[in-house]
Amino acid sequence: MKIGFIGLGIMGKPMAKNLLKAGYELVVYDIIQAAVEEVVAAGATAVGSPKEVASQVSMVITMLPNSPQVKEVVLGAGGVLEGAKQGDIIIDMSSIAPLAAKEVAAAAAVKGVEMLDAPVSGGEPKAIDGSLSIMVGGKQAIFDQCKDILLKMGKSVTLCGDIGAGNTTKLANQVIVALNIAAMSEALVLGAKAGVDPEVIYQAIRGGLAGSTVLDAKAPMVLNGNFKPGFKIDLHIKDLNNALETAKEVGVPLMLTSQVMEMMQALKVDGKGQSDHSAIVQFYEKLANFEARKK
């Protein structure tokens, strides 16, 4: 089967490579030529526009930064819908606003094109090893048709409801991840400045109630001072902004999310927007004038 893939960034590139490893033919597009060349070297075919991608396949996967980019790539001039045919499927795996997903799906439906919104969680490491958690919104029949393909990129694939439900679930995920990292950061800086080796703190608590996937993924990065992005602060700011906007629309106060958003904004102003979101610890470290690093 031939699949289109648009968006070959930190997440999209390894996801595309996993589809190639699984035996699918890929037609790819990205504005960053180096990323395209790397995926072409792995066996993909490159074309010059989203429209060209769609014209050659019956399924297009998009993995883009935010709602405006998805709208431009799918709905804009030279976009996916210009090349798509009735019965084709778009799987948008970007993390965008739920209302934006519904808007794009409605435009696709006018042309007889089906759509799933299927954002992912797990960051670059899980994108590389194909163990992402994928949250999907859309029709059951289309989900059933696409599930095996999604399982080549993820370990967990869950239909959460109609279009937009995938991204609503992803926003809930991102709230929990952000708050977990902030709580971990607060605790490690407290323990370290009080005189306990933060590595010992991490090892002592990881098997108890405070243990989590987030703790195991992010504490080692903090302890080693490694903030190479698996998921950038700038992107988490985008997700929390979408969560806060959605919360206003449905009438849910997100007080803790608002506080962590301000921490991330402060880090962005401090030049750390391209750092991994584990760099939230540096917000606390700056205030405490103490680094939580293993000895």
N, C-alpha and C positions, 0 to 999 in steps of 0.2 A: 504493500500500500504506500502511496505517495502522500506526504503530509507537508503543509506549509508551516514555517516557523519564523515569526517576526519578533525580534528583540533578543539579542545575544549578549546580554550583560552578565553581571556576576552570577545571576541565577539562570537566565535563559541559555547561556552557552553550555553549561554541563547538562541541563535538561535536554537540549537538542542532541548532545553527544550520546546520551543514554538511549534516545530513540534510534539513533543510527546503530548503536551496539545491538539493539533489539531487532534489527533487520529492516527497519522502515527506510524508505527513500525520503530525503528531505529537500525541499526547495526553501531557501532562506533569504532573509533580507534584514539588514541593520544599517544604520547611518555610520557606524564605526567600522571602517574597512578591515582593520586588524582582526576584529572579532569574527567577521565574515570569513576571512582567509583561514583562520584557525579551524572553523567548523567545516569549511570546504575541504581542508586537508584531511579531515576525518571522514569525508565521503559525501558531503552535501553538495547541492548545486545552488549557486547564487544567481539572483536576478536583480533587476534595478529598481523595483518598486513594490509596494504591497499589492497593487493591482496585478502585477505580473505573477506574484506568488499565487494569488487566488485563482488566476486564470488557468493554472497548471495542476491544481489539486481540488479535492472535494472536501478537505478539512484544513482549516487554518488555525494554528495556535499562536496567540499573541502573549508576550511577556514584557510589559512596558512599565515605565515608572509610575504613571498616575493617570487619572481620568482624562485630562486634556490630550495626552499622547494617544490614548486608546481611541478617543473620538476622532482625532486627526487621521490615524492610521486606518481605521475602519470606515469612517464616514466621509473623510476629506477627499479632495481632488487626488486622483491616482491611488485611492484607497482600496481596501479589500472588497467593499461592496461593488465597486466598479468592475471588478474582475470575477466576482462570485456568480454562481449559477443557482437556480432554484434547487433546493434540496441539499445544498452545501451546509457545512457546519463550521461555526466559529467557536473556538474554545478560548476565552480570554482568561489567562492565568495570572494577569496583573492584579495587584491589590488596589482597588479603586472604590469610589463612593458607590454604595448600592443603587442610588438613584441614577447614576451615570450608567451602570450596567443595564438597568431597565431601559434607559433611553436608547442605548446602542442596540439592544435586543429588539426593541420596537421598530427601529429603522431597518434592521436586518429582516424582520418578519414581513415587511412590506414587499421585499424582494423574494420572499419564500425561503430565506436563509435561516436556519436554526442557530441557536446560541446557548452556550453554557458559560456561566461565570464560575471560575474554578481557581481561586487564589490558593497559595501554598504557604506552609510554615515549615521551618527547619533550617533556613539559612543556607549558605554556600556548602557547608560540609554535607548536609543531607541532599542537596541538589546534585552534588558530585556522586554520592553513593546510591542515589535513586530511592531514598527512604523518606521523602517528603510526606507531610500530611496535607492532603488536598481536600478542600471544602468546596462543594459544588452546588450551584443553583441552576435549576432548569427543569425540563420535562423528564419524567422517568424514562420514557422510551429513548430519548437522545442520550441520557446518562448511561443507560444499559449498552447502547451502541458504542460509547466512547470509553467505558470503564477500563477495558483491557489496555488501551493505549495509555491512559492515565497511570495505570499500575506499573508501567515501564519507567515512570518518573517518580512515583511515590509508593510508600508502603501502606498508607491508609488513605482510602478514597471514600468520602461520605457525601451522599446526596442530602443536603440540608433543607431543601424546599424549592420554591419557584425561583426564577431569575432574581438576583439580588441577594438571595439567602446565603450564597457562598461568601460574598463580600461582607455581609452582616456578621456571619460567623467569624470571618477573618478579623474583623474589627474587635470582636470580643477576645479573640486570641491575642491580638496585639496589645490590648489593655492589660491582660494578665501578664504577658511577657514583660512589658515595660515596668509594671508595678513590682514584679518579681526581681528584676534587675536592680531597681532602686532599693528595695528592701535588702537584698543581698549586699549591695554597696554600703548602705548605712550600717549594716551589722558588721561587715568586715573591717571597715574603718574604725568603728567603735572598739572592736576586739583588739585590733592591731595597735591602736594608740594606747589602749589599756595594758599592753605588754604581752599579749598572747600572739604567737606566730599565727598569721591568718591561714596558712596552709593547714595547721593543726585544727583550727576552727572549722575549716571546710571539711576535712576528713572526719571530724567528730560528729558533725551534724548531717552529713549527706545521707546517712542511712536511717535517719529519724524522720519525724513529721515535716521538718523543714527541707528535706531533700526534694529535688525536682530535676526535671530535664534541663530547665533553665540554669539551675545552680551548677549542674555538671558540665554544661556547655560553656558557661561564662566565668565561673570562679577561676578555673585554670588560666584563662586569658588575663584576668585582673592580676592574679598572683605573679604572673610572668611579665606583666606590663606590656602585653601584646594586644594592641588595639587595631590590628589589621582588619579591615571590614569584611565580615561575613554578612552583616546586615548593617547598613550605615545609619547613623543618627539622623541624617537628612531624610532618609526614607521612613524612619520610624516617626519623625515629626509629621510627615505627610499622612501616615496611617492614623496617628492620634488626632490630627486635624479632621480627618474624615469621620473618626469616631465621635468627636465633640460636635461636629455639625449634624451628624445623624441623631445624636442624643438630644439636641435641641429640637429637631424635627419631630421626634416621638415623645419628648417630654420626660427625659431621664437625666437627673443630675449626675455628673461624673467628677466628683470633687478630687479624688486621688489622681485620676487621669490628668486633670487640669494642672495639678502640682508637678507631676512628672514631665508634662509638656513644657512647663516653664524651666525645669532643670535642663531639658534637651535644648531649648531655645538659648539658654545661657551658654551652654557648651558650643552651640553653633556660632554664637557671637564671638566666642573665644577661639574660633578657628578649628573646631573639632567636628564639624558637620560630616566630614568624610570618614571619621573614625567609626569603629564598630560600636554598637549601642551599649556594649559592656563598659564603654568609657564614661557612662553615667557615674561610675565610681570617682572619676576625676572631679566631678562637681563637689562631692563630699570631701575629697582629699584636699581640695583648694581651701574649703572653709575650715577644715581641721588642721591644715598645715602639716599633713602627715600622709605618707603613702602606704597603702595596704599591699605589701609585696612579701612573698615568701623569703625566708632568711637563707 
